[in-house]
Amino acid sequence: MLGHDSIVVVPAYGRDYKSKDAALADWTADKDFREAISSRYVNKTGARELGLTVTIRYDGNRRAFVAPTAVEPGEAPAPVTKKVNSKKLRRPLPPLLGLMGRTSA
């Protein structure tokens, strides 16, 4: 997700919504959604902190709308978090199973 200005998310944990209002209610309640390409989880607070524009797909991925990420009137602003160096978050890829340690005959 880092480095992108906009992402597409789908409901997480097997949820699906038949209406935009239902999806928007859970987004506003800061429930988790899954990023469609990377399968990472994101919610409204996280998207706001990263400065992302979020499109939510719903109704079996047949419909979509752009979700609000700005602070709404009466809502407490997101807490300021410490910035993390994204290079430290990258982990090396695991070795291919069965191919490590073999020697050619």
Secondary structure, DSSP 8 states (H G I E B T S, - for coil): -TT-SEEEEEESTT---SSHHHHHHHHHTT--EEETTT--EE-HHHHHHHT-EEEEEETTTTEEEEE--S--TT-----------HHHH-------TTTTT----
